[in-house]
Amino acid sequence: MNLKEARKISKALADDTRLQILQEIRNKTNCLPCTDIFDITHLSQPSISHHVKQLIDVDLIIQEKEGRKVRYRLNEEVLNAYITFLNKLKSF
């Protein structure tokens, strides 16, 4: 992971709602239906779409469609790369 990618992820994670969405995905065995996001955040649909788009844009979550239903799961590879990047900073 390069510095630019890490900066984008850090910026996306600097929001409480996005962190809450990620935590809920983790709590739901790495998969969260779109309707559950409304239940945990109580935000309007446009606000939810904005936060989800931010997480998708930095590849932290992956959108999966099943017919008309949309579910989100963590992108473990990107999350682990980000954690590795941060751990390397710690070791300096």
PyMOL Python script that loads the backbone (N, CA, C, O; Angstrom):
from pymol import cmd

cmd.read_pdbstr("""\
ATOM      1  N   MET A   1       0.848  -1.172   0.000  1.00  0.00           N
ATOM      2  CA  MET A   1       0.000   0.000   0.000  1.00  0.00           C
ATOM      3  C   MET A   1       0.892   1.234   0.000  1.00  0.00           C
ATOM      4  O   MET A   1       1.866   1.322   0.748  1.00  0.00           O
ATOM      5  N   ASN A   2       0.538   2.173  -0.850  1.00  0.00           N
ATOM      6  CA  ASN A   2       1.339   3.386  -0.905  1.00  0.00           C
ATOM      7  C   ASN A   2       0.720   4.478  -0.023  1.00  0.00           C
ATOM      8  O   ASN A   2      -0.369   4.317   0.527  1.00  0.00           O
ATOM      9  N   LEU A   3       1.435   5.568   0.089  1.00  0.00           N
ATOM     10  CA  LEU A   3       1.025   6.668   0.965  1.00  0.00           C
ATOM     11  C   LEU A   3      -0.317   7.273   0.536  1.00  0.00           C
ATOM     12  O   LEU A   3      -1.151   7.600   1.381  1.00  0.00           O
ATOM     13  N   LYS A   4      -0.519   7.418  -0.760  1.00  0.00           N
ATOM     14  CA  LYS A   4      -1.760   8.011  -1.269  1.00  0.00           C
ATOM     15  C   LYS A   4      -2.965   7.133  -0.906  1.00  0.00           C
ATOM     16  O   LYS A   4      -3.999   7.650  -0.483  1.00  0.00           O
ATOM     17  N   GLU A   5      -2.840   5.829  -1.067  1.00  0.00           N
ATOM     18  CA  GLU A   5      -3.931   4.911  -0.719  1.00  0.00           C
ATOM     19  C   GLU A   5      -4.216   4.949   0.779  1.00  0.00           C
ATOM     20  O   GLU A   5      -5.375   4.963   1.194  1.00  0.00           O
ATOM     21  N   ALA A   6      -3.168   4.966   1.582  1.00  0.00           N
ATOM     22  CA  ALA A   6      -3.340   5.013   3.035  1.00  0.00           C
ATOM     23  C   ALA A   6      -4.005   6.306   3.471  1.00  0.00           C
ATOM     24  O   ALA A   6      -4.830   6.307   4.385  1.00  0.00           O
ATOM     25  N   ARG A   7      -3.654   7.399   2.826  1.00  0.00           N
ATOM     26  CA  ARG A   7      -4.273   8.695   3.143  1.00  0.00           C
ATOM     27  C   ARG A   7      -5.760   8.677   2.835  1.00  0.00           C
ATOM     28  O   ARG A   7      -6.563   9.171   3.626  1.00  0.00           O
ATOM     29  N   LYS A   8      -6.135   8.113   1.696  1.00  0.00           N
ATOM     30  CA  LYS A   8      -7.550   8.039   1.319  1.00  0.00           C
ATOM     31  C   LYS A   8      -8.346   7.175   2.312  1.00  0.00           C
ATOM     32  O   LYS A   8      -9.464   7.524   2.693  1.00  0.00           O
ATOM     33  N   ILE A   9      -7.765   6.066   2.715  1.00  0.00           N
ATOM     34  CA  ILE A   9      -8.442   5.200   3.681  1.00  0.00           C
ATOM     35  C   ILE A   9      -8.554   5.905   5.027  1.00  0.00           C
ATOM     36  O   ILE A   9      -9.602   5.860   5.671  1.00  0.00           O
ATOM     37  N   SER A  10      -7.488   6.548   5.446  1.00  0.00           N
ATOM     38  CA  SER A  10      -7.516   7.276   6.726  1.00  0.00           C
ATOM     39  C   SER A  10      -8.601   8.344   6.713  1.00  0.00           C
ATOM     40  O   SER A  10      -9.312   8.534   7.700  1.00  0.00           O
ATOM     41  N   LYS A  11      -8.719   9.031   5.596  1.00  0.00           N
ATOM     42  CA  LYS A  11      -9.741  10.070   5.473  1.00  0.00           C
ATOM     43  C   LYS A  11     -11.143   9.456   5.540  1.00  0.00           C
ATOM     44  O   LYS A  11     -12.036  10.014   6.177  1.00  0.00           O
ATOM     45  N   ALA A  12     -11.333   8.326   4.894  1.00  0.00           N
ATOM     46  CA  ALA A  12     -12.637   7.658   4.924  1.00  0.00           C
ATOM     47  C   ALA A  12     -12.976   7.162   6.334  1.00  0.00           C
ATOM     48  O   ALA A  12     -14.141   7.159   6.734  1.00  0.00           O
ATOM     49  N   LEU A  13     -11.963   6.751   7.070  1.00  0.00           N
ATOM     50  CA  LEU A  13     -12.186   6.230   8.425  1.00  0.00           C
ATOM     51  C   LEU A  13     -12.307   7.325   9.477  1.00  0.00           C
ATOM     52  O   LEU A  13     -12.546   7.029  10.647  1.00  0.00           O
ATOM     53  N   ALA A  14     -12.149   8.566   9.083  1.00  0.00           N
ATOM     54  CA  ALA A  14     -12.213   9.678  10.029  1.00  0.00           C
ATOM     55  C   ALA A  14     -13.651  10.108  10.319  1.00  0.00           C
ATOM     56  O   ALA A  14     -13.881  11.202  10.835  1.00  0.00           O
ATOM     57  N   ASP A  15     -14.599   9.268   9.995  1.00  0.00           N
ATOM     58  CA  ASP A  15     -16.005   9.583  10.216  1.00  0.00           C
ATOM     59  C   ASP A  15     -16.640   8.502  11.089  1.00  0.00           C
ATOM     60  O   ASP A  15     -16.503   7.311  10.810  1.00  0.00           O
ATOM     61  N   ASP A  16     -17.330   8.921  12.135  1.00  0.00           N
ATOM     62  CA  ASP A  16     -17.947   7.976  13.072  1.00  0.00           C
ATOM     63  C   ASP A  16     -18.943   7.046  12.400  1.00  0.00           C
ATOM     64  O   ASP A  16     -18.993   5.858  12.718  1.00  0.00           O
ATOM     65  N   THR A  17     -19.729   7.567  11.483  1.00  0.00           N
ATOM     66  CA  THR A  17     -20.746   6.736  10.824  1.00  0.00           C
ATOM     67  C   THR A  17     -20.096   5.640   9.995  1.00  0.00           C
ATOM     68  O   THR A  17     -20.552   4.497  10.012  1.00  0.00           O
ATOM     69  N   ARG A  18     -19.036   5.976   9.271  1.00  0.00           N
ATOM     70  CA  ARG A  18     -18.361   4.966   8.456  1.00  0.00           C
ATOM     71  C   ARG A  18     -17.691   3.912   9.330  1.00  0.00           C
ATOM     72  O   ARG A  18     -17.682   2.729   8.987  1.00  0.00           O
ATOM     73  N   LEU A  19     -17.135   4.338  10.452  1.00  0.00           N
ATOM     74  CA  LEU A  19     -16.563   3.356  11.382  1.00  0.00           C
ATOM     75  C   LEU A  19     -17.653   2.456  11.950  1.00  0.00           C
ATOM     76  O   LEU A  19     -17.449   1.254  12.123  1.00  0.00           O
ATOM     77  N   GLN A  20     -18.800   3.038  12.236  1.00  0.00           N
ATOM     78  CA  GLN A  20     -19.921   2.265  12.759  1.00  0.00           C
ATOM     79  C   GLN A  20     -20.399   1.240  11.726  1.00  0.00           C
ATOM     80  O   GLN A  20     -20.719   0.106  12.081  1.00  0.00           O
ATOM     81  N   ILE A  21     -20.447   1.629  10.475  1.00  0.00           N
ATOM     82  CA  ILE A  21     -20.841   0.704   9.411  1.00  0.00           C
ATOM     83  C   ILE A  21     -19.851  -0.455   9.324  1.00  0.00           C
ATOM     84  O   ILE A  21     -20.257  -1.613   9.223  1.00  0.00           O
ATOM     85  N   LEU A  22     -18.559  -0.148   9.364  1.00  0.00           N
ATOM     86  CA  LEU A  22     -17.544  -1.206   9.306  1.00  0.00           C
ATOM     87  C   LEU A  22     -17.652  -2.152  10.500  1.00  0.00           C
ATOM     88  O   LEU A  22     -17.542  -3.368  10.343  1.00  0.00           O
ATOM     89  N   GLN A  23     -17.864  -1.601  11.683  1.00  0.00           N
ATOM     90  CA  GLN A  23     -18.025  -2.441  12.875  1.00  0.00           C
ATOM     91  C   GLN A  23     -19.233  -3.357  12.745  1.00  0.00           C
ATOM     92  O   GLN A  23     -19.182  -4.529  13.118  1.00  0.00           O
ATOM     93  N   GLU A  24     -20.298  -2.820  12.220  1.00  0.00           N
ATOM     94  CA  GLU A  24     -21.514  -3.628  12.082  1.00  0.00           C
ATOM     95  C   GLU A  24     -21.331  -4.732  11.047  1.00  0.00           C
ATOM     96  O   GLU A  24     -21.831  -5.843  11.228  1.00  0.00           O
ATOM     97  N   ILE A  25     -20.621  -4.434   9.966  1.00  0.00           N
ATOM     98  CA  ILE A  25     -20.318  -5.479   8.984  1.00  0.00           C
ATOM     99  C   ILE A  25     -19.521  -6.587   9.656  1.00  0.00           C
ATOM    100  O   ILE A  25     -19.805  -7.767   9.451  1.00  0.00           O
ATOM    101  N   ARG A  26     -18.531  -6.219  10.452  1.00  0.00           N
ATOM    102  CA  ARG A  26     -17.721  -7.217  11.162  1.00  0.00           C
ATOM    103  C   ARG A  26     -18.586  -8.031  12.133  1.00  0.00           C
ATOM    104  O   ARG A  26     -18.428  -9.248  12.238  1.00  0.00           O
ATOM    105  N   ASN A  27     -19.488  -7.362  12.834  1.00  0.00           N
ATOM    106  CA  ASN A  27     -20.359  -8.044  13.788  1.00  0.00           C
ATOM    107  C   ASN A  27     -21.348  -8.994  13.119  1.00  0.00           C
ATOM    108  O   ASN A  27     -21.788  -9.969  13.728  1.00  0.00           O
ATOM    109  N   LYS A  28     -21.691  -8.711  11.884  1.00  0.00           N
ATOM    110  CA  LYS A  28     -22.655  -9.535  11.144  1.00  0.00           C
ATOM    111  C   LYS A  28     -21.937 -10.562  10.276  1.00  0.00           C
ATOM    112  O   LYS A  28     -22.393 -10.862   9.173  1.00  0.00           O
ATOM    113  N   THR A  29     -20.846 -11.093  10.749  1.00  0.00           N
ATOM    114  CA  THR A  29     -20.073 -12.101  10.030  1.00  0.00           C
ATOM    115  C   THR A  29     -19.656 -11.620   8.650  1.00  0.00           C
ATOM    116  O   THR A  29     -19.760 -12.340   7.657  1.00  0.00           O
ATOM    117  N   ASN A  30     -19.183 -10.386   8.619  1.00  0.00           N
ATOM    118  CA  ASN A  30     -18.601  -9.791   7.407  1.00  0.00           C
ATOM    119  C   ASN A  30     -19.583  -9.568   6.273  1.00  0.00           C
ATOM    120  O   ASN A  30     -19.159  -9.389   5.131  1.00  0.00           O
ATOM    121  N   CYS A  31     -20.870  -9.571   6.546  1.00  0.00           N
ATOM    122  CA  CYS A  31     -21.835  -9.307   5.497  1.00  0.00           C
ATOM    123  C   CYS A  31     -23.025  -8.567   6.092  1.00  0.00           C
ATOM    124  O   CYS A  31     -23.608  -9.015   7.079  1.00  0.00           O
ATOM    125  N   LEU A  32     -23.386  -7.436   5.496  1.00  0.00           N
ATOM    126  CA  LEU A  32     -24.439  -6.596   6.042  1.00  0.00           C
ATOM    127  C   LEU A  32     -25.397  -6.169   4.934  1.00  0.00           C
ATOM    128  O   LEU A  32     -24.981  -5.533   3.965  1.00  0.00           O
ATOM    129  N   PRO A  33     -26.685  -6.517   5.074  1.00  0.00           N
ATOM    130  CA  PRO A  33     -27.661  -6.026   4.095  1.00  0.00           C
ATOM    131  C   PRO A  33     -27.817  -4.510   4.191  1.00  0.00           C
ATOM    132  O   PRO A  33     -27.668  -3.928   5.265  1.00  0.00           O
ATOM    133  N   CYS A  34     -28.111  -3.897   3.086  1.00  0.00           N
ATOM    134  CA  CYS A  34     -28.260  -2.446   3.034  1.00  0.00           C
ATOM    135  C   CYS A  34     -29.309  -1.949   4.022  1.00  0.00           C
ATOM    136  O   CYS A  34     -29.121  -0.900   4.639  1.00  0.00           O
ATOM    137  N   THR A  35     -30.399  -2.674   4.182  1.00  0.00           N
ATOM    138  CA  THR A  35     -31.462  -2.244   5.097  1.00  0.00           C
ATOM    139  C   THR A  35     -30.985  -2.186   6.542  1.00  0.00           C
ATOM    140  O   THR A  35     -31.498  -1.383   7.322  1.00  0.00           O
ATOM    141  N   ASP A  36     -30.026  -3.008   6.915  1.00  0.00           N
ATOM    142  CA  ASP A  36     -29.497  -2.992   8.284  1.00  0.00           C
ATOM    143  C   ASP A  36     -28.714  -1.716   8.568  1.00  0.00           C
ATOM    144  O   ASP A  36     -28.645  -1.280   9.717  1.00  0.00           O
ATOM    145  N   ILE A  37     -28.129  -1.114   7.544  1.00  0.00           N
ATOM    146  CA  ILE A  37     -27.381   0.127   7.746  1.00  0.00           C
ATOM    147  C   ILE A  37     -28.327   1.220   8.223  1.00  0.00           C
ATOM    148  O   ILE A  37     -27.983   2.002   9.109  1.00  0.00           O
ATOM    149  N   PHE A  38     -29.518   1.273   7.636  1.00  0.00           N
ATOM    150  CA  PHE A  38     -30.506   2.256   8.089  1.00  0.00           C
ATOM    151  C   PHE A  38     -30.860   2.018   9.555  1.00  0.00           C
ATOM    152  O   PHE A  38     -30.974   2.967  10.331  1.00  0.00           O
ATOM    153  N   ASP A  39     -31.034   0.758   9.931  1.00  0.00           N
ATOM    154  CA  ASP A  39     -31.412   0.421  11.305  1.00  0.00           C
ATOM    155  C   ASP A  39     -30.370   0.845  12.329  1.00  0.00           C
ATOM    156  O   ASP A  39     -30.724   1.224  13.446  1.00  0.00           O
ATOM    157  N   ILE A  40     -29.093   0.789  11.968  1.00  0.00           N
ATOM    158  CA  ILE A  40     -28.053   1.135  12.941  1.00  0.00           C
ATOM    159  C   ILE A  40     -27.687   2.612  12.933  1.00  0.00           C
ATOM    160  O   ILE A  40     -27.222   3.145  13.940  1.00  0.00           O
ATOM    161  N   THR A  41     -27.900   3.287  11.779  1.00  0.00           N
ATOM    162  CA  THR A  41     -27.479   4.688  11.695  1.00  0.00           C
ATOM    163  C   THR A  41     -28.631   5.679  11.817  1.00  0.00           C
ATOM    164  O   THR A  41     -28.442   6.809  12.268  1.00  0.00           O
ATOM    165  N   HIS A  42     -29.815   5.255  11.417  1.00  0.00           N
ATOM    166  CA  HIS A  42     -30.998   6.125  11.420  1.00  0.00           C
ATOM    167  C   HIS A  42     -30.786   7.369  10.566  1.00  0.00           C
ATOM    168  O   HIS A  42     -31.321   8.437  10.865  1.00  0.00           O
ATOM    169  N   LEU A  43     -30.007   7.223   9.509  1.00  0.00           N
ATOM    170  CA  LEU A  43     -29.772   8.323   8.578  1.00  0.00           C
ATOM    171  C   LEU A  43     -30.692   8.177   7.373  1.00  0.00           C
ATOM    172  O   LEU A  43     -31.278   7.117   7.152  1.00  0.00           O
ATOM    173  N   SER A  44     -30.813   9.233   6.609  1.00  0.00           N
ATOM    174  CA  SER A  44     -31.604   9.178   5.384  1.00  0.00           C
ATOM    175  C   SER A  44     -30.872   8.319   4.344  1.00  0.00           C
ATOM    176  O   SER A  44     -29.664   8.106   4.438  1.00  0.00           O
ATOM    177  N   GLN A  45     -31.620   7.835   3.363  1.00  0.00           N
ATOM    178  CA  GLN A  45     -31.024   7.009   2.321  1.00  0.00           C
ATOM    179  C   GLN A  45     -29.899   7.734   1.566  1.00  0.00           C
ATOM    180  O   GLN A  45     -28.876   7.111   1.283  1.00  0.00           O
ATOM    181  N   PRO A  46     -30.046   9.021   1.229  1.00  0.00           N
ATOM    182  CA  PRO A  46     -28.924   9.703   0.564  1.00  0.00           C
ATOM    183  C   PRO A  46     -27.661   9.769   1.436  1.00  0.00           C
ATOM    184  O   PRO A  46     -26.548   9.641   0.926  1.00  0.00           O
ATOM    185  N   SER A  47     -27.834   9.966   2.738  1.00  0.00           N
ATOM    186  CA  SER A  47     -26.674  10.010   3.642  1.00  0.00           C
ATOM    187  C   SER A  47     -26.000   8.647   3.730  1.00  0.00           C
ATOM    188  O   SER A  47     -24.773   8.548   3.719  1.00  0.00           O
ATOM    189  N   ILE A  48     -26.805   7.609   3.817  1.00  0.00           N
ATOM    190  CA  ILE A  48     -26.249   6.252   3.861  1.00  0.00           C
ATOM    191  C   ILE A  48     -25.485   5.972   2.576  1.00  0.00           C
ATOM    192  O   ILE A  48     -24.375   5.441   2.614  1.00  0.00           O
ATOM    193  N   SER A  49     -26.077   6.329   1.435  1.00  0.00           N
ATOM    194  CA  SER A  49     -25.416   6.106   0.149  1.00  0.00           C
ATOM    195  C   SER A  49     -24.081   6.830   0.076  1.00  0.00           C
ATOM    196  O   SER A  49     -23.106   6.296  -0.454  1.00  0.00           O
ATOM    197  N   HIS A  50     -24.038   8.046   0.609  1.00  0.00           N
ATOM    198  CA  HIS A  50     -22.785   8.816   0.626  1.00  0.00           C
ATOM    199  C   HIS A  50     -21.707   8.090   1.434  1.00  0.00           C
ATOM    200  O   HIS A  50     -20.579   7.939   0.967  1.00  0.00           O
ATOM    201  N   HIS A  51     -22.046   7.646   2.628  1.00  0.00           N
ATOM    202  CA  HIS A  51     -21.057   6.975   3.485  1.00  0.00           C
ATOM    203  C   HIS A  51     -20.605   5.642   2.885  1.00  0.00           C
ATOM    204  O   HIS A  51     -19.418   5.316   2.909  1.00  0.00           O
ATOM    205  N   VAL A  52     -21.543   4.888   2.357  1.00  0.00           N
ATOM    206  CA  VAL A  52     -21.203   3.602   1.743  1.00  0.00           C
ATOM    207  C   VAL A  52     -20.315   3.827   0.525  1.00  0.00           C
ATOM    208  O   VAL A  52     -19.348   3.094   0.320  1.00  0.00           O
ATOM    209  N   LYS A  53     -20.633   4.826  -0.277  1.00  0.00           N
ATOM    210  CA  LYS A  53     -19.810   5.124  -1.456  1.00  0.00           C
ATOM    211  C   LYS A  53     -18.380   5.466  -1.057  1.00  0.00           C
ATOM    212  O   LYS A  53     -17.435   5.046  -1.724  1.00  0.00           O
ATOM    213  N   GLN A  54     -18.214   6.218   0.014  1.00  0.00           N
ATOM    214  CA  GLN A  54     -16.871   6.555   0.496  1.00  0.00           C
ATOM    215  C   GLN A  54     -16.080   5.287   0.834  1.00  0.00           C
ATOM    216  O   GLN A  54     -14.894   5.187   0.517  1.00  0.00           O
ATOM    217  N   LEU A  55     -16.734   4.334   1.470  1.00  0.00           N
ATOM    218  CA  LEU A  55     -16.059   3.085   1.845  1.00  0.00           C
ATOM    219  C   LEU A  55     -15.781   2.204   0.630  1.00  0.00           C
ATOM    220  O   LEU A  55     -14.757   1.523   0.572  1.00  0.00           O
ATOM    221  N   ILE A  56     -16.695   2.218  -0.339  1.00  0.00           N
ATOM    222  CA  ILE A  56     -16.477   1.457  -1.571  1.00  0.00           C
ATOM    223  C   ILE A  56     -15.343   2.076  -2.380  1.00  0.00           C
ATOM    224  O   ILE A  56     -14.509   1.359  -2.931  1.00  0.00           O
ATOM    225  N   ASP A  57     -15.311   3.398  -2.453  1.00  0.00           N
ATOM    226  CA  ASP A  57     -14.286   4.094  -3.247  1.00  0.00           C
ATOM    227  C   ASP A  57     -12.869   3.798  -2.774  1.00  0.00           C
ATOM    228  O   ASP A  57     -11.939   3.811  -3.581  1.00  0.00           O
ATOM    229  N   VAL A  58     -12.685   3.532  -1.483  1.00  0.00           N
ATOM    230  CA  VAL A  58     -11.347   3.199  -0.979  1.00  0.00           C
ATOM    231  C   VAL A  58     -11.180   1.690  -0.824  1.00  0.00           C
ATOM    232  O   VAL A  58     -10.211   1.221  -0.227  1.00  0.00           O
ATOM    233  N   ASP A  59     -12.134   0.936  -1.368  1.00  0.00           N
ATOM    234  CA  ASP A  59     -12.090  -0.539  -1.403  1.00  0.00           C
ATOM    235  C   ASP A  59     -12.153  -1.204  -0.029  1.00  0.00           C
ATOM    236  O   ASP A  59     -11.742  -2.356   0.110  1.00  0.00           O
ATOM    237  N   LEU A  60     -12.652  -0.512   0.978  1.00  0.00           N
ATOM    238  CA  LEU A  60     -12.782  -1.144   2.294  1.00  0.00           C
ATOM    239  C   LEU A  60     -13.973  -2.089   2.366  1.00  0.00           C
ATOM    240  O   LEU A  60     -13.964  -3.050   3.136  1.00  0.00           O
ATOM    241  N   ILE A  61     -14.998  -1.816   1.562  1.00  0.00           N
ATOM    242  CA  ILE A  61     -16.127  -2.739   1.496  1.00  0.00           C
ATOM    243  C   ILE A  61     -16.420  -3.074   0.042  1.00  0.00           C
ATOM    244  O   ILE A  61     -16.098  -2.318  -0.875  1.00  0.00           O
ATOM    245  N   ILE A  62     -17.033  -4.220  -0.132  1.00  0.00           N
ATOM    246  CA  ILE A  62     -17.393  -4.710  -1.456  1.00  0.00           C
ATOM    247  C   ILE A  62     -18.911  -4.848  -1.495  1.00  0.00           C
ATOM    248  O   ILE A  62     -19.520  -5.409  -0.585  1.00  0.00           O
ATOM    249  N   GLN A  63     -19.498  -4.339  -2.541  1.00  0.00           N
ATOM    250  CA  GLN A  63     -20.943  -4.412  -2.724  1.00  0.00           C
ATOM    251  C   GLN A  63     -21.288  -5.681  -3.487  1.00  0.00           C
ATOM    252  O   GLN A  63     -20.690  -5.980  -4.520  1.00  0.00           O
ATOM    253  N   GLU A  64     -22.261  -6.427  -2.968  1.00  0.00           N
ATOM    254  CA  GLU A  64     -22.724  -7.639  -3.644  1.00  0.00           C
ATOM    255  C   GLU A  64     -24.223  -7.522  -3.854  1.00  0.00           C
ATOM    256  O   GLU A  64     -24.960  -7.165  -2.935  1.00  0.00           O
ATOM    257  N   LYS A  65     -24.670  -7.823  -5.057  1.00  0.00           N
ATOM    258  CA  LYS A  65     -26.093  -7.761  -5.363  1.00  0.00           C
ATOM    259  C   LYS A  65     -26.643  -9.172  -5.506  1.00  0.00           C
ATOM    260  O   LYS A  65     -26.056 -10.030  -6.165  1.00  0.00           O
ATOM    261  N   GLU A  66     -27.789  -9.384  -4.869  1.00  0.00           N
ATOM    262  CA  GLU A  66     -28.536 -10.627  -5.015  1.00  0.00           C
ATOM    263  C   GLU A  66     -29.944 -10.227  -5.453  1.00  0.00           C
ATOM    264  O   GLU A  66     -30.795  -9.927  -4.616  1.00  0.00           O
ATOM    265  N   GLY A  67     -30.186 -10.224  -6.746  1.00  0.00           N
ATOM    266  CA  GLY A  67     -31.470  -9.740  -7.237  1.00  0.00           C
ATOM    267  C   GLY A  67     -31.595  -8.254  -6.937  1.00  0.00           C
ATOM    268  O   GLY A  67     -30.782  -7.448  -7.390  1.00  0.00           O
ATOM    269  N   ARG A  68     -32.632  -7.895  -6.160  1.00  0.00           N
ATOM    270  CA  ARG A  68     -32.832  -6.493  -5.798  1.00  0.00           C
ATOM    271  C   ARG A  68     -32.158  -6.133  -4.483  1.00  0.00           C
ATOM    272  O   ARG A  68     -32.098  -4.961  -4.113  1.00  0.00           O
ATOM    273  N   LYS A  69     -31.655  -7.130  -3.781  1.00  0.00           N
ATOM    274  CA  LYS A  69     -31.021  -6.889  -2.488  1.00  0.00           C
ATOM    275  C   LYS A  69     -29.539  -6.570  -2.661  1.00  0.00           C
ATOM    276  O   LYS A  69     -28.858  -7.137  -3.515  1.00  0.00           O
ATOM    277  N   VAL A  70     -29.062  -5.655  -1.834  1.00  0.00           N
ATOM    278  CA  VAL A  70     -27.647  -5.284  -1.846  1.00  0.00           C
ATOM    279  C   VAL A  70     -27.078  -5.582  -0.469  1.00  0.00           C
ATOM    280  O   VAL A  70     -27.674  -5.247   0.554  1.00  0.00           O
ATOM    281  N   ARG A  71     -25.907  -6.222  -0.464  1.00  0.00           N
ATOM    282  CA  ARG A  71     -25.209  -6.523   0.785  1.00  0.00           C
ATOM    283  C   ARG A  71     -23.780  -6.034   0.663  1.00  0.00           C
ATOM    284  O   ARG A  71     -23.240  -5.901  -0.436  1.00  0.00           O
ATOM    285  N   TYR A  72     -23.181  -5.768   1.809  1.00  0.00           N
ATOM    286  CA  TYR A  72     -21.808  -5.277   1.845  1.00  0.00           C
ATOM    287  C   TYR A  72     -20.955  -6.190   2.705  1.00  0.00           C
ATOM    288  O   TYR A  72     -21.403  -6.698   3.733  1.00  0.00           O
ATOM    289  N   ARG A  73     -19.727  -6.388   2.273  1.00  0.00           N
ATOM    290  CA  ARG A  73     -18.794  -7.170   3.083  1.00  0.00           C
ATOM    291  C   ARG A  73     -17.448  -6.458   3.116  1.00  0.00           C
ATOM    292  O   ARG A  73     -17.110  -5.677   2.226  1.00  0.00           O
ATOM    293  N   LEU A  74     -16.697  -6.750   4.161  1.00  0.00           N
ATOM    294  CA  LEU A  74     -15.367  -6.155   4.295  1.00  0.00           C
ATOM    295  C   LEU A  74     -14.426  -6.699   3.238  1.00  0.00           C
ATOM    296  O   LEU A  74     -14.487  -7.876   2.882  1.00  0.00           O
ATOM    297  N   ASN A  75     -13.571  -5.849   2.749  1.00  0.00           N
ATOM    298  CA  ASN A  75     -12.510  -6.281   1.854  1.00  0.00           C
ATOM    299  C   ASN A  75     -11.295  -6.529   2.748  1.00  0.00           C
ATOM    300  O   ASN A  75     -10.508  -5.624   3.025  1.00  0.00           O
ATOM    301  N   GLU A  76     -11.169  -7.761   3.184  1.00  0.00           N
ATOM    302  CA  GLU A  76     -10.117  -8.141   4.133  1.00  0.00           C
ATOM    303  C   GLU A  76      -8.724  -7.832   3.613  1.00  0.00           C
ATOM    304  O   GLU A  76      -7.845  -7.447   4.384  1.00  0.00           O
ATOM    305  N   GLU A  77      -8.515  -7.997   2.316  1.00  0.00           N
ATOM    306  CA  GLU A  77      -7.189  -7.769   1.733  1.00  0.00           C
ATOM    307  C   GLU A  77      -6.763  -6.309   1.906  1.00  0.00           C
ATOM    308  O   GLU A  77      -5.637  -6.039   2.323  1.00  0.00           O
ATOM    309  N   VAL A  78      -7.646  -5.379   1.592  1.00  0.00           N
ATOM    310  CA  VAL A  78      -7.324  -3.955   1.708  1.00  0.00           C
ATOM    311  C   VAL A  78      -7.189  -3.560   3.184  1.00  0.00           C
ATOM    312  O   VAL A  78      -6.279  -2.818   3.551  1.00  0.00           O
ATOM    313  N   LEU A  79      -8.091  -4.057   4.017  1.00  0.00           N
ATOM    314  CA  LEU A  79      -8.019  -3.751   5.445  1.00  0.00           C
ATOM    315  C   LEU A  79      -6.702  -4.244   6.038  1.00  0.00           C
ATOM    316  O   LEU A  79      -6.065  -3.527   6.810  1.00  0.00           O
ATOM    317  N   ASN A  80      -6.292  -5.448   5.691  1.00  0.00           N
ATOM    318  CA  ASN A  80      -5.022  -5.985   6.190  1.00  0.00           C
ATOM    319  C   ASN A  80      -3.821  -5.206   5.662  1.00  0.00           C
ATOM    320  O   ASN A  80      -2.850  -4.999   6.388  1.00  0.00           O
ATOM    321  N   ALA A  81      -3.879  -4.774   4.407  1.00  0.00           N
ATOM    322  CA  ALA A  81      -2.786  -3.967   3.844  1.00  0.00           C
ATOM    323  C   ALA A  81      -2.674  -2.635   4.573  1.00  0.00           C
ATOM    324  O   ALA A  81      -1.569  -2.150   4.818  1.00  0.00           O
ATOM    325  N   TYR A  82      -3.808  -2.043   4.918  1.00  0.00           N
ATOM    326  CA  TYR A  82      -3.815  -0.776   5.654  1.00  0.00           C
ATOM    327  C   TYR A  82      -3.234  -0.965   7.054  1.00  0.00           C
ATOM    328  O   TYR A  82      -2.437  -0.150   7.517  1.00  0.00           O
ATOM    329  N   ILE A  83      -3.630  -2.023   7.709  1.00  0.00           N
ATOM    330  CA  ILE A  83      -3.110  -2.316   9.052  1.00  0.00           C
ATOM    331  C   ILE A  83      -1.606  -2.558   8.993  1.00  0.00           C
ATOM    332  O   ILE A  83      -0.873  -2.101   9.871  1.00  0.00           O
ATOM    333  N   THR A  84      -1.145  -3.260   7.984  1.00  0.00           N
ATOM    334  CA  THR A  84       0.295  -3.500   7.804  1.00  0.00           C
ATOM    335  C   THR A  84       1.022  -2.175   7.590  1.00  0.00           C
ATOM    336  O   THR A  84       2.095  -1.957   8.153  1.00  0.00           O
ATOM    337  N   PHE A  85       0.450  -1.301   6.788  1.00  0.00           N
ATOM    338  CA  PHE A  85       1.035   0.021   6.549  1.00  0.00           C
ATOM    339  C   PHE A  85       1.189   0.768   7.873  1.00  0.00           C
ATOM    340  O   PHE A  85       2.249   1.330   8.148  1.00  0.00           O
ATOM    341  N   LEU A  86       0.140   0.777   8.692  1.00  0.00           N
ATOM    342  CA  LEU A  86       0.189   1.466   9.985  1.00  0.00           C
ATOM    343  C   LEU A  86       1.205   0.826  10.929  1.00  0.00           C
ATOM    344  O   LEU A  86       1.907   1.526  11.659  1.00  0.00           O
ATOM    345  N   ASN A  87       1.281  -0.484  10.913  1.00  0.00           N
ATOM    346  CA  ASN A  87       2.250  -1.171  11.773  1.00  0.00           C
ATOM    347  C   ASN A  87       3.686  -0.836  11.375  1.00  0.00           C
ATOM    348  O   ASN A  87       4.565  -0.749  12.232  1.00  0.00           O
ATOM    349  N   LYS A  88       3.922  -0.651  10.097  1.00  0.00           N
ATOM    350  CA  LYS A  88       5.259  -0.257   9.650  1.00  0.00           C
ATOM    351  C   LYS A  88       5.613   1.133  10.149  1.00  0.00           C
ATOM    352  O   LYS A  88       6.774   1.399  10.460  1.00  0.00           O
ATOM    353  N   LEU A  89       4.631   2.027  10.233  1.00  0.00           N
ATOM    354  CA  LEU A  89       4.875   3.349  10.783  1.00  0.00           C
ATOM    355  C   LEU A  89       5.271   3.262  12.258  1.00  0.00           C
ATOM    356  O   LEU A  89       6.128   4.009  12.731  1.00  0.00           O
ATOM    357  N   LYS A  90       4.649   2.363  12.950  1.00  0.00           N
ATOM    358  CA  LYS A  90       4.901   2.188  14.379  1.00  0.00           C
ATOM    359  C   LYS A  90       6.317   1.697  14.641  1.00  0.00           C
ATOM    360  O   LYS A  90       6.919   2.034  15.661  1.00  0.00           O
ATOM    361  N   SER A  91       6.843   0.908  13.726  1.00  0.00           N
ATOM    362  CA  SER A  91       8.143   0.310  13.967  1.00  0.00           C
ATOM    363  C   SER A  91       9.323   1.241  13.673  1.00  0.00           C
ATOM    364  O   SER A  91      10.473   0.872  13.913  1.00  0.00           O
ATOM    365  N   PHE A  92       9.053   2.433  13.159  1.00  0.00           N
ATOM    366  CA  PHE A  92      10.151   3.379  12.884  1.00  0.00           C
ATOM    367  C   PHE A  92      10.609   4.049  14.144  1.00  0.00           C
ATOM    368  O   PHE A  92      11.521   4.874  14.107  1.00  0.00           O
TER     369      PHE A  92
END
""", "prot")
cmd.dss("prot")
cmd.show_as("cartoon", "prot")
cmd.util.cbc("prot")
cmd.orient("prot")
